[in-house]
């Protein structure tokens, strides 16, 4: 039997303005409705910084 290992790598940022931290509410998946830091998965051709910039726009 073959064992499959799955790894998810992401880039997340902490945005602080006026002593408040920006959070997002998850809209899908196992954590739907929960709060998280802004960010997400890194595409194969991206640096972590490029992924974070893209995720913040999305």
C-alpha distance matrix in Angstrom:
0.0 3.8 6.6 9.8 13.1 16.2 19.6 23.0 26.1 29.5 33.2 35.5 39.2 41.8 44.9 48.0 51.3 54.3 52.3 49.7 46.0 44.6 41.5 39.8 38.6 35.1 35.4 31.9 28.4 27.5 30.6 33.1 36.6 35.8 37.7 36.2 37.5 38.2 35.5 32.1 29.4 30.1 29.8 28.5 32.1 33.7 34.9 34.5 38.2 38.2 35.4 37.4 40.5 38.8 37.3 40.8 42.4 39.8
3.8 0.0 3.8 6.5 9.9 13.0 16.3 19.7 22.7 26.2 29.8 32.3 36.0 38.7 41.9 45.0 48.3 51.4 49.5 47.0 43.2 41.8 38.9 37.2 36.3 32.7 33.2 29.8 26.4 25.8 28.6 31.2 34.7 33.8 35.4 33.6 34.7 35.2 32.4 28.9 26.0 26.5 26.2 24.8 28.4 30.0 31.1 30.8 34.6 34.5 31.8 34.0 37.0 35.4 34.1 37.5 39.1 36.7
6.6 3.8 0.0 3.8 6.6 9.9 13.2 16.6 19.7 23.1 26.8 29.1 32.7 35.3 38.5 41.6 45.0 48.0 46.0 43.5 39.7 38.4 35.5 34.0 33.1 29.7 30.5 27.2 23.7 22.8 25.5 28.2 31.7 30.6 32.1 30.2 31.3 32.0 29.3 26.0 23.3 24.0 24.1 23.0 26.7 27.9 28.8 28.1 31.9 32.1 29.3 31.1 34.4 32.9 31.4 34.7 36.6 34.2
9.8 6.5 3.8 0.0 3.8 6.5 10.0 13.3 16.4 19.8 23.5 25.9 29.6 32.4 35.5 38.6 41.9 45.0 43.2 40.6 36.9 35.3 32.5 30.9 30.1 26.7 27.4 24.1 20.8 20.4 22.9 25.5 29.0 28.0 29.3 27.4 28.3 28.7 25.9 22.5 19.7 20.4 20.4 19.5 23.2 24.4 25.4 24.8 28.6 28.6 25.7 27.6 30.8 29.2 27.7 31.2 32.9 30.5
13.1 9.9 6.6 3.8 0.0 3.8 6.6 10.2 13.1 16.6 20.2 22.6 26.2 28.9 32.1 35.2 38.6 41.7 39.8 37.4 33.6 32.2 29.6 28.2 27.7 24.5 25.6 22.7 19.4 18.8 20.9 23.8 27.0 25.6 26.6 24.4 25.2 25.7 23.0 19.7 17.0 17.7 18.3 17.6 21.3 22.0 22.6 21.7 25.5 25.8 22.9 24.7 28.0 26.7 25.2 28.4 30.4 28.3
16.2 13.0 9.9 6.5 3.8 0.0 3.8 6.8 10.1 13.3 17.0 19.4 23.1 25.9 29.0 32.2 35.5 38.6 36.9 34.4 30.6 29.0 26.3 24.8 24.4 21.2 22.2 19.4 16.3 16.2 18.1 20.8 24.0 22.7 23.6 21.3 22.0 22.3 19.5 16.1 13.4 14.3 15.0 14.8 18.6 19.1 19.9 18.8 22.5 22.6 19.6 21.3 24.5 23.2 21.5 24.8 26.7 24.6
19.6 16.3 13.2 10.0 6.6 3.8 0.0 3.8 6.5 10.0 13.6 16.1 19.7 22.6 25.7 28.9 32.3 35.5 33.8 31.4 27.6 26.2 23.8 22.6 22.7 19.8 21.4 19.0 16.3 16.2 17.4 20.2 23.1 21.4 21.7 19.0 19.2 19.5 16.6 13.4 10.8 11.6 12.9 13.0 16.5 16.4 16.8 15.4 19.1 19.6 16.6 18.1 21.5 20.6 18.9 22.1 24.3 22.5
23.0 19.7 16.6 13.3 10.2 6.8 3.8 0.0 3.8 6.6 10.3 12.7 16.4 19.4 22.3 25.7 28.9 32.2 30.7 28.2 24.4 22.7 20.3 19.1 19.4 16.6 18.3 16.3 14.1 14.5 15.1 17.6 20.3 18.7 18.7 15.8 15.8 15.8 12.8 9.6 7.2 8.5 10.5 11.6 14.9 14.2 14.6 12.8 16.2 16.6 13.4 14.6 18.1 17.1 15.2 18.3 20.6 18.8
26.1 22.7 19.7 16.4 13.1 10.1 6.5 3.8 0.0 3.8 7.2 10.1 13.7 16.9 19.9 23.2 26.5 29.9 28.5 26.3 22.5 21.0 19.2 18.4 19.5 17.2 19.2 18.0 16.3 16.9 16.7 19.1 21.4 19.4 18.6 15.3 14.4 14.2 10.9 8.3 5.9 6.3 9.1 10.3 13.0 11.5 11.3 9.2 12.7 13.5 10.6 11.8 15.3 14.9 13.4 16.3 18.7 17.6
29.5 26.2 23.1 19.8 16.6 13.3 10.0 6.6 3.8 0.0 3.8 6.5 10.2 13.5 16.3 19.7 22.9 26.4 25.2 22.9 19.1 17.4 15.8 15.1 16.6 14.8 17.1 16.5 15.6 16.4 15.5 17.5 19.3 17.3 16.0 12.5 11.1 10.5 7.2 5.1 4.1 5.3 9.0 11.3 13.2 10.9 10.4 7.5 10.3 11.3 8.1 8.4 12.1 11.9 10.1 12.7 15.4 14.5
33.2 29.8 26.8 23.5 20.2 17.0 13.6 10.3 7.2 3.8 0.0 3.8 6.9 10.5 13.1 16.7 19.8 23.3 22.3 20.3 16.7 15.1 14.2 14.1 16.5 15.5 18.0 18.2 17.8 18.8 17.2 18.9 20.0 17.9 15.8 12.1 9.7 8.7 5.6 5.6 6.3 6.6 10.3 12.8 13.7 10.6 9.2 5.6 7.4 9.1 6.5 5.5 9.3 10.2 8.6 10.3 13.4 13.4
35.5 32.3 29.1 25.9 22.6 19.4 16.1 12.7 10.1 6.5 3.8 0.0 3.8 7.0 9.8 13.2 16.4 19.9 18.7 16.6 12.9 11.4 10.7 11.2 13.9 13.6 16.5 17.4 17.4 18.1 15.9 17.4 17.9 15.5 12.9 9.1 6.2 5.7 4.1 6.3 8.7 10.0 13.6 16.4 17.2 13.9 12.4 8.8 9.2 11.2 8.9 6.3 9.6 11.0 8.6 9.1 12.8 13.0
39.2 36.0 32.7 29.6 26.2 23.1 19.7 16.4 13.7 10.2 6.9 3.8 0.0 3.8 6.3 9.7 12.9 16.4 15.5 13.7 10.2 9.2 9.7 11.2 14.5 15.2 18.2 19.7 20.2 20.9 18.2 19.4 19.2 16.7 13.5 10.1 6.4 5.9 6.2 9.4 12.2 13.0 16.4 19.2 19.5 15.9 14.0 10.5 9.6 11.9 10.6 7.1 9.4 11.8 9.8 8.8 12.6 13.7
41.8 38.7 35.3 32.4 28.9 25.9 22.6 19.4 16.9 13.5 10.5 7.0 3.8 0.0 3.8 6.4 10.0 13.2 11.9 10.2 6.9 7.1 8.5 11.1 14.5 16.0 19.3 21.2 21.8 22.1 19.0 20.1 19.2 16.5 12.9 10.1 6.6 7.3 9.2 12.6 15.6 16.7 20.2 23.0 23.2 19.6 17.6 14.1 12.9 15.4 14.3 10.7 12.4 14.9 12.8 11.0 14.6 16.0
44.9 41.9 38.5 35.5 32.1 29.0 25.7 22.3 19.9 16.3 13.1 9.8 6.3 3.8 0.0 3.8 6.7 10.2 9.8 8.2 5.7 5.4 8.3 11.1 14.8 16.9 19.8 22.2 23.4 24.1 20.8 21.3 19.9 17.7 14.0 11.8 8.5 8.2 10.7 14.5 17.7 18.8 21.9 24.9 24.7 21.0 19.3 16.1 14.2 16.2 15.5 11.7 12.3 14.9 13.1 10.4 13.5 15.4
48.0 45.0 41.6 38.6 35.2 32.2 28.9 25.7 23.2 19.7 16.7 13.2 9.7 6.4 3.8 0.0 3.8 6.8 6.1 5.4 4.6 6.4 9.9 13.2 16.6 19.2 22.2 24.8 26.1 26.5 23.0 23.4 21.6 19.3 15.5 14.0 11.1 11.6 14.4 18.1 21.4 22.5 25.7 28.6 28.4 24.7 22.7 19.6 17.6 19.7 19.3 15.5 15.8 18.6 16.8 13.9 16.7 18.7
51.3 48.3 45.0 41.9 38.6 35.5 32.3 28.9 26.5 22.9 19.8 16.4 12.9 10.0 6.7 3.8 0.0 3.8 5.4 5.3 6.7 7.9 11.7 14.8 18.1 21.1 23.6 26.6 28.4 28.9 25.4 25.3 23.1 21.3 17.5 16.6 14.0 14.0 17.0 20.7 24.1 25.2 28.2 31.3 30.8 27.1 25.3 22.4 20.0 21.8 21.6 17.8 17.5 20.1 18.6 15.2 17.4 19.7
54.3 51.4 48.0 45.0 41.7 38.6 35.5 32.2 29.9 26.4 23.3 19.9 16.4 13.2 10.2 6.8 3.8 0.0 3.8 5.5 8.5 10.5 14.0 17.2 20.1 23.4 26.0 29.1 30.9 31.2 27.6 27.3 24.8 23.0 19.4 19.0 16.9 17.3 20.5 24.2 27.7 28.9 31.9 35.0 34.6 30.9 29.1 26.1 23.8 25.6 25.4 21.6 21.3 23.8 22.3 18.9 20.9 23.0
52.3 49.5 46.0 43.2 39.8 36.9 33.8 30.7 28.5 25.2 22.3 18.7 15.5 11.9 9.8 6.1 5.4 3.8 0.0 3.8 6.8 10.0 13.0 16.6 19.4 22.5 25.5 28.3 29.7 29.6 25.9 26.2 23.7 21.4 17.8 17.4 15.5 16.7 19.9 23.5 26.9 28.3 31.6 34.6 34.5 30.8 28.8 25.6 23.6 25.9 25.3 21.6 21.9 24.5 22.5 19.5 22.1 23.8
49.7 47.0 43.5 40.6 37.4 34.4 31.4 28.2 26.3 22.9 20.3 16.6 13.7 10.2 8.2 5.4 5.3 5.5 3.8 0.0 3.8 6.6 9.4 12.9 15.6 18.8 21.7 24.6 26.2 26.2 22.5 22.5 19.9 17.8 14.2 14.1 12.5 13.7 17.2 20.7 24.3 26.0 29.2 32.4 32.6 29.0 27.3 24.0 22.3 24.2 23.3 19.5 20.0 22.2 19.9 16.9 19.5 20.9
46.0 43.2 39.7 36.9 33.6 30.6 27.6 24.4 22.5 19.1 16.7 12.9 10.2 6.9 5.7 4.6 6.7 8.5 6.8 3.8 0.0 3.8 6.4 10.1 13.1 15.9 19.0 21.7 23.0 23.0 19.4 19.7 17.6 15.2 11.4 10.6 8.8 10.2 13.6 17.0 20.6 22.4 25.7 28.9 29.2 25.7 24.1 20.7 19.3 21.3 20.0 16.3 17.3 19.3 16.8 14.2 17.2 18.3
44.6 41.8 38.4 35.3 32.2 29.0 26.2 22.7 21.0 17.4 15.1 11.4 9.2 7.1 5.4 6.4 7.9 10.5 10.0 6.6 3.8 0.0 3.8 7.0 10.3 13.2 16.0 18.8 20.5 21.1 17.6 17.4 15.5 13.6 9.9 9.0 7.1 7.4 11.1 14.5 18.2 20.2 23.2 26.6 26.9 23.5 22.4 19.2 17.8 19.2 17.6 14.1 14.8 16.3 13.6 11.0 13.8 14.6
41.5 38.9 35.5 32.5 29.6 26.3 23.8 20.3 19.2 15.8 14.2 10.7 9.7 8.5 8.3 9.9 11.7 14.0 13.0 9.4 6.4 3.8 0.0 3.8 6.8 9.6 12.6 15.4 16.9 17.3 13.8 13.6 11.8 9.8 6.2 5.6 5.0 6.1 9.8 12.6 16.4 19.0 21.9 25.4 26.3 23.1 22.4 19.0 18.3 19.5 17.3 14.1 15.4 16.3 13.0 11.2 14.1 13.9
39.8 37.2 34.0 30.9 28.2 24.8 22.6 19.1 18.4 15.1 14.1 11.2 11.2 11.1 11.1 13.2 14.8 17.2 16.6 12.9 10.1 7.0 3.8 0.0 3.8 6.4 9.0 11.9 13.9 14.9 11.6 10.8 9.3 8.3 5.6 5.4 6.1 5.9 9.0 11.1 14.8 17.7 20.3 24.0 25.0 22.2 22.0 18.9 18.6 19.1 16.4 13.8 15.1 15.0 11.5 10.4 12.7 11.6
38.6 36.3 33.1 30.1 27.7 24.4 22.7 19.4 19.5 16.6 16.5 13.9 14.5 14.5 14.8 16.6 18.1 20.1 19.4 15.6 13.1 10.3 6.8 3.8 0.0 3.8 6.3 9.3 11.5 12.3 9.0 7.5 5.6 5.5 4.6 6.3 8.8 9.1 11.5 12.6 16.0 19.3 21.7 25.3 26.7 24.3 24.5 21.5 21.6 21.9 18.9 16.7 18.2 17.5 13.8 13.4 15.3 13.4
35.1 32.7 29.7 26.7 24.5 21.2 19.8 16.6 17.2 14.8 15.5 13.6 15.2 16.0 16.9 19.2 21.1 23.4 22.5 18.8 15.9 13.2 9.6 6.4 3.8 0.0 3.8 5.8 7.7 9.0 6.3 4.8 5.1 5.5 6.2 6.9 9.7 9.8 11.0 10.9 13.7 17.3 19.4 23.0 24.8 22.7 23.3 20.5 21.2 21.2 17.8 16.3 18.2 16.9 13.2 13.9 15.6 13.1
35.4 33.2 30.5 27.4 25.6 22.2 21.4 18.3 19.2 17.1 18.0 16.5 18.2 19.3 19.8 22.2 23.6 26.0 25.5 21.7 19.0 16.0 12.6 9.0 6.3 3.8 0.0 3.8 7.2 9.6 8.1 5.0 6.1 8.3 9.7 10.7 13.2 12.6 13.4 12.8 15.1 18.7 20.1 23.7 25.5 23.8 24.9 22.5 23.2 22.6 19.2 18.2 19.6 17.7 14.3 15.2 16.1 13.0
31.9 29.8 27.2 24.1 22.7 19.4 19.0 16.3 18.0 16.5 18.2 17.4 19.7 21.2 22.2 24.8 26.6 29.1 28.3 24.6 21.7 18.8 15.4 11.9 9.3 5.8 3.8 0.0 3.8 6.9 6.8 4.6 7.7 9.6 11.7 12.2 14.8 14.4 14.4 12.9 14.4 18.0 19.2 22.4 24.7 23.5 24.8 22.6 23.9 23.2 19.6 19.2 21.0 18.8 15.5 17.2 18.2 14.8
28.4 26.4 23.7 20.8 19.4 16.3 16.3 14.1 16.3 15.6 17.8 17.4 20.2 21.8 23.4 26.1 28.4 30.9 29.7 26.2 23.0 20.5 16.9 13.9 11.5 7.7 7.2 3.8 0.0 3.8 5.5 5.4 9.2 10.1 12.6 12.7 15.4 15.6 15.1 13.0 13.8 17.5 18.8 21.6 24.4 23.4 24.6 22.3 24.2 23.7 20.0 19.8 22.2 20.2 16.9 19.0 20.4 17.1
27.5 25.8 22.8 20.4 18.8 16.2 16.2 14.5 16.9 16.4 18.8 18.1 20.9 22.1 24.1 26.5 28.9 31.2 29.6 26.2 23.0 21.1 17.3 14.9 12.3 9.0 9.6 6.9 3.8 0.0 3.8 5.7 9.1 9.2 12.1 12.6 15.7 16.8 16.5 14.6 15.6 19.2 21.0 23.6 26.5 25.4 26.2 23.6 25.6 25.7 22.0 21.6 24.2 22.7 19.2 21.1 23.0 20.0
30.6 28.6 25.5 22.9 20.9 18.1 17.4 15.1 16.7 15.5 17.2 15.9 18.2 19.0 20.8 23.0 25.4 27.6 25.9 22.5 19.4 17.6 13.8 11.6 9.0 6.3 8.1 6.8 5.5 3.8 0.0 3.8 6.3 5.5 8.3 9.1 12.6 14.0 14.4 13.3 15.1 18.8 21.1 24.0 26.6 24.9 25.4 22.5 24.1 24.4 20.8 19.8 22.4 21.2 17.6 18.9 21.1 18.4
33.1 31.2 28.2 25.5 23.8 20.8 20.2 17.6 19.1 17.5 18.9 17.4 19.4 20.1 21.3 23.4 25.3 27.3 26.2 22.5 19.7 17.4 13.6 10.8 7.5 4.8 5.0 4.6 5.4 5.7 3.8 0.0 3.8 5.6 8.6 10.2 13.6 14.3 15.1 14.3 16.4 20.1 22.0 25.2 27.6 25.9 26.7 23.9 25.2 25.1 21.5 20.5 22.6 21.1 17.4 18.5 20.1 17.2
36.6 34.7 31.7 29.0 27.0 24.0 23.1 20.3 21.4 19.3 20.0 17.9 19.2 19.2 19.9 21.6 23.1 24.8 23.7 19.9 17.6 15.5 11.8 9.3 5.6 5.1 6.1 7.7 9.2 9.1 6.3 3.8 0.0 3.8 6.7 9.5 13.0 14.1 15.8 15.9 18.5 22.2 24.4 27.8 29.8 27.8 28.2 25.3 26.0 26.2 22.9 21.2 23.0 22.0 18.3 18.5 20.2 17.8
35.8 33.8 30.6 28.0 25.6 22.7 21.4 18.7 19.4 17.3 17.9 15.5 16.7 16.5 17.7 19.3 21.3 23.0 21.4 17.8 15.2 13.6 9.8 8.3 5.5 5.5 8.3 9.6 10.1 9.2 5.5 5.6 3.8 0.0 3.8 6.6 10.4 12.3 14.1 14.5 17.3 20.9 23.5 26.8 28.9 26.6 26.6 23.4 24.2 24.9 21.6 19.7 21.9 21.4 17.6 17.7 20.1 18.0
37.7 35.4 32.1 29.3 26.6 23.6 21.7 18.7 18.6 16.0 15.8 12.9 13.5 12.9 14.0 15.5 17.5 19.4 17.8 14.2 11.4 9.9 6.2 5.6 4.6 6.2 9.7 11.7 12.6 12.1 8.3 8.6 6.7 3.8 0.0 3.8 7.2 9.4 11.9 13.2 16.4 19.8 22.7 26.0 27.7 25.0 24.7 21.3 21.7 22.7 19.7 17.3 19.4 19.4 15.6 15.2 17.9 16.5
36.2 33.6 30.2 27.4 24.4 21.3 19.0 15.8 15.3 12.5 12.1 9.1 10.1 10.1 11.8 14.0 16.6 19.0 17.4 14.1 10.6 9.0 5.6 5.4 6.3 6.9 10.7 12.2 12.7 12.6 9.1 10.2 9.5 6.6 3.8 0.0 3.8 6.4 8.6 10.0 13.3 16.4 19.6 22.8 24.4 21.6 21.0 17.6 18.1 19.3 16.3 13.9 16.3 16.6 12.9 12.8 15.9 14.7
37.5 34.7 31.3 28.3 25.2 22.0 19.2 15.8 14.4 11.1 9.7 6.2 6.4 6.6 8.5 11.1 14.0 16.9 15.5 12.5 8.8 7.1 5.0 6.1 8.8 9.7 13.2 14.8 15.4 15.7 12.6 13.6 13.0 10.4 7.2 3.8 0.0 3.8 6.3 8.9 12.4 14.9 18.2 21.4 22.5 19.4 18.4 14.8 14.9 16.4 13.9 11.0 13.3 14.3 10.9 10.3 13.8 13.5
38.2 35.2 32.0 28.7 25.7 22.3 19.5 15.8 14.2 10.5 8.7 5.7 5.9 7.3 8.2 11.6 14.0 17.3 16.7 13.7 10.2 7.4 6.1 5.9 9.1 9.8 12.6 14.4 15.6 16.8 14.0 14.3 14.1 12.3 9.4 6.4 3.8 0.0 3.8 7.1 10.8 13.0 16.0 19.5 20.1 17.0 16.4 13.2 12.8 13.6 11.2 8.2 10.1 10.7 7.4 6.5 10.0 9.9
35.5 32.4 29.3 25.9 23.0 19.5 16.6 12.8 10.9 7.2 5.6 4.1 6.2 9.2 10.7 14.4 17.0 20.5 19.9 17.2 13.6 11.1 9.8 9.0 11.5 11.0 13.4 14.4 15.1 16.5 14.4 15.1 15.8 14.1 11.9 8.6 6.3 3.8 0.0 3.8 7.2 9.2 12.3 15.7 16.5 13.4 13.1 10.0 10.2 10.8 7.9 5.6 8.3 8.5 5.2 6.3 9.7 9.2
32.1 28.9 26.0 22.5 19.7 16.1 13.4 9.6 8.3 5.1 5.6 6.3 9.4 12.6 14.5 18.1 20.7 24.2 23.5 20.7 17.0 14.5 12.6 11.1 12.6 10.9 12.8 12.9 13.0 14.6 13.3 14.3 15.9 14.5 13.2 10.0 8.9 7.1 3.8 0.0 3.8 6.7 9.6 13.0 14.5 12.1 12.4 9.8 11.2 11.2 7.5 7.1 10.1 9.1 6.1 8.9 11.4 9.9
29.4 26.0 23.3 19.7 17.0 13.4 10.8 7.2 5.9 4.1 6.3 8.7 12.2 15.6 17.7 21.4 24.1 27.7 26.9 24.3 20.6 18.2 16.4 14.8 16.0 13.7 15.1 14.4 13.8 15.6 15.1 16.4 18.5 17.3 16.4 13.3 12.4 10.8 7.2 3.8 0.0 3.8 6.5 9.6 11.7 9.9 10.8 8.9 11.3 10.8 7.1 8.5 11.4 10.0 8.2 11.6 13.5 11.9
30.1 26.5 24.0 20.4 17.7 14.3 11.6 8.5 6.3 5.3 6.6 10.0 13.0 16.7 18.8 22.5 25.2 28.9 28.3 26.0 22.4 20.2 19.0 17.7 19.3 17.3 18.7 18.0 17.5 19.2 18.8 20.1 22.2 20.9 19.8 16.4 14.9 13.0 9.2 6.7 3.8 0.0 3.8 6.6 8.2 6.3 7.3 6.3 9.2 8.4 5.3 8.0 10.6 9.5 9.1 12.4 14.1 13.2
29.8 26.2 24.1 20.4 18.3 15.0 12.9 10.5 9.1 9.0 10.3 13.6 16.4 20.2 21.9 25.7 28.2 31.9 31.6 29.2 25.7 23.2 21.9 20.3 21.7 19.4 20.1 19.2 18.8 21.0 21.1 22.0 24.4 23.5 22.7 19.6 18.2 16.0 12.3 9.6 6.5 3.8 0.0 3.8 5.6 5.4 8.2 8.9 11.3 9.3 7.0 10.5 12.2 10.2 10.7 14.3 15.0 13.9
28.5 24.8 23.0 19.5 17.6 14.8 13.0 11.6 10.3 11.3 12.8 16.4 19.2 23.0 24.9 28.6 31.3 35.0 34.6 32.4 28.9 26.6 25.4 24.0 25.3 23.0 23.7 22.4 21.6 23.6 24.0 25.2 27.8 26.8 26.0 22.8 21.4 19.5 15.7 13.0 9.6 6.6 3.8 0.0 3.8 5.8 8.5 10.2 13.0 11.3 9.9 13.5 15.1 13.4 14.4 17.8 18.5 17.6
32.1 28.4 26.7 23.2 21.3 18.6 16.5 14.9 13.0 13.2 13.7 17.2 19.5 23.2 24.7 28.4 30.8 34.6 34.5 32.6 29.2 26.9 26.3 25.0 26.7 24.8 25.5 24.7 24.4 26.5 26.6 27.6 29.8 28.9 27.7 24.4 22.5 20.1 16.5 14.5 11.7 8.2 5.6 3.8 0.0 3.8 7.0 9.9 11.7 9.5 9.4 13.1 13.9 12.5 14.4 17.4 17.6 17.4
33.7 30.0 27.9 24.4 22.0 19.1 16.4 14.2 11.5 10.9 10.6 13.9 15.9 19.6 21.0 24.7 27.1 30.9 30.8 29.0 25.7 23.5 23.1 22.2 24.3 22.7 23.8 23.5 23.4 25.4 24.9 25.9 27.8 26.6 25.0 21.6 19.4 17.0 13.4 12.1 9.9 6.3 5.4 5.8 3.8 0.0 3.8 6.4 7.9 5.8 5.9 9.5 10.4 9.7 11.6 14.3 15.0 15.2
34.9 31.1 28.8 25.4 22.6 19.9 16.8 14.6 11.3 10.4 9.2 12.4 14.0 17.6 19.3 22.7 25.3 29.1 28.8 27.3 24.1 22.4 22.4 22.0 24.5 23.3 24.9 24.8 24.6 26.2 25.4 26.7 28.2 26.6 24.7 21.0 18.4 16.4 13.1 12.4 10.8 7.3 8.2 8.5 7.0 3.8 0.0 3.8 5.4 5.2 6.2 8.7 10.0 10.6 12.2 14.3 15.7 16.5
34.5 30.8 28.1 24.8 21.7 18.8 15.4 12.8 9.2 7.5 5.6 8.8 10.5 14.1 16.1 19.6 22.4 26.1 25.6 24.0 20.7 19.2 19.0 18.9 21.5 20.5 22.5 22.6 22.3 23.6 22.5 23.9 25.3 23.4 21.3 17.6 14.8 13.2 10.0 9.8 8.9 6.3 8.9 10.2 9.9 6.4 3.8 0.0 3.8 5.5 5.1 6.2 8.7 9.9 10.4 12.3 14.5 15.2
38.2 34.6 31.9 28.6 25.5 22.5 19.1 16.2 12.7 10.3 7.4 9.2 9.6 12.9 14.2 17.6 20.0 23.8 23.6 22.3 19.3 17.8 18.3 18.6 21.6 21.2 23.2 23.9 24.2 25.6 24.1 25.2 26.0 24.2 21.7 18.1 14.9 12.8 10.2 11.2 11.3 9.2 11.3 13.0 11.7 7.9 5.4 3.8 0.0 3.8 5.4 5.1 6.2 8.7 9.9 10.6 12.6 14.3
38.2 34.5 32.1 28.6 25.8 22.6 19.6 16.6 13.5 11.3 9.1 11.2 11.9 15.4 16.2 19.7 21.8 25.6 25.9 24.2 21.3 19.2 19.5 19.1 21.9 21.2 22.6 23.2 23.7 25.7 24.4 25.1 26.2 24.9 22.7 19.3 16.4 13.6 10.8 11.2 10.8 8.4 9.3 11.3 9.5 5.8 5.2 5.5 3.8 0.0 3.8 5.5 5.2 6.2 8.6 10.0 10.9 12.4
35.4 31.8 29.3 25.7 22.9 19.6 16.6 13.4 10.6 8.1 6.5 8.9 10.6 14.3 15.5 19.3 21.6 25.4 25.3 23.3 20.0 17.6 17.3 16.4 18.9 17.8 19.2 19.6 20.0 22.0 20.8 21.5 22.9 21.6 19.7 16.3 13.9 11.2 7.9 7.5 7.1 5.3 7.0 9.9 9.4 5.9 6.2 5.1 5.4 3.8 0.0 3.8 5.5 5.1 6.1 8.6 10.0 10.5
37.4 34.0 31.1 27.6 24.7 21.3 18.1 14.6 11.8 8.4 5.5 6.3 7.1 10.7 11.7 15.5 17.8 21.6 21.6 19.5 16.3 14.1 14.1 13.8 16.7 16.3 18.2 19.2 19.8 21.6 19.8 20.5 21.2 19.7 17.3 13.9 11.0 8.2 5.6 7.1 8.5 8.0 10.5 13.5 13.1 9.5 8.7 6.2 5.1 5.5 3.8 0.0 3.8 5.4 5.1 6.1 8.7 9.8
40.5 37.0 34.4 30.8 28.0 24.5 21.5 18.1 15.3 12.1 9.3 9.6 9.4 12.4 12.3 15.8 17.5 21.3 21.9 20.0 17.3 14.8 15.4 15.1 18.2 18.2 19.6 21.0 22.2 24.2 22.4 22.6 23.0 21.9 19.4 16.3 13.3 10.1 8.3 10.1 11.4 10.6 12.2 15.1 13.9 10.4 10.0 8.7 6.2 5.2 5.5 3.8 0.0 3.8 5.5 5.2 6.5 8.8
38.8 35.4 32.9 29.2 26.7 23.2 20.6 17.1 14.9 11.9 10.2 11.0 11.8 14.9 14.9 18.6 20.1 23.8 24.5 22.2 19.3 16.3 16.3 15.0 17.5 16.9 17.7 18.8 20.2 22.7 21.2 21.1 22.0 21.4 19.4 16.6 14.3 10.7 8.5 9.1 10.0 9.5 10.2 13.4 12.5 9.7 10.6 9.9 8.7 6.2 5.1 5.4 3.8 0.0 3.8 5.5 5.3 6.3
37.3 34.1 31.4 27.7 25.2 21.5 18.9 15.2 13.4 10.1 8.6 8.6 9.8 12.8 13.1 16.8 18.6 22.3 22.5 19.9 16.8 13.6 13.0 11.5 13.8 13.2 14.3 15.5 16.9 19.2 17.6 17.4 18.3 17.6 15.6 12.9 10.9 7.4 5.2 6.1 8.2 9.1 10.7 14.4 14.4 11.6 12.2 10.4 9.9 8.6 6.1 5.1 5.5 3.8 0.0 3.8 5.4 5.0
40.8 37.5 34.7 31.2 28.4 24.8 22.1 18.3 16.3 12.7 10.3 9.1 8.8 11.0 10.4 13.9 15.2 18.9 19.5 16.9 14.2 11.0 11.2 10.4 13.4 13.9 15.2 17.2 19.0 21.1 18.9 18.5 18.5 17.7 15.2 12.8 10.3 6.5 6.3 8.9 11.6 12.4 14.3 17.8 17.4 14.3 14.3 12.3 10.6 10.0 8.6 6.1 5.2 5.5 3.8 0.0 3.8 5.5
42.4 39.1 36.6 32.9 30.4 26.7 24.3 20.6 18.7 15.4 13.4 12.8 12.6 14.6 13.5 16.7 17.4 20.9 22.1 19.5 17.2 13.8 14.1 12.7 15.3 15.6 16.1 18.2 20.4 23.0 21.1 20.1 20.2 20.1 17.9 15.9 13.8 10.0 9.7 11.4 13.5 14.1 15.0 18.5 17.6 15.0 15.7 14.5 12.6 10.9 10.0 8.7 6.5 5.3 5.4 3.8 0.0 3.8
39.8 36.7 34.2 30.5 28.3 24.6 22.5 18.8 17.6 14.5 13.4 13.0 13.7 16.0 15.4 18.7 19.7 23.0 23.8 20.9 18.3 14.6 13.9 11.6 13.4 13.1 13.0 14.8 17.1 20.0 18.4 17.2 17.8 18.0 16.5 14.7 13.5 9.9 9.2 9.9 11.9 13.2 13.9 17.6 17.4 15.2 16.5 15.2 14.3 12.4 10.5 9.8 8.8 6.3 5.0 5.5 3.8 0.0
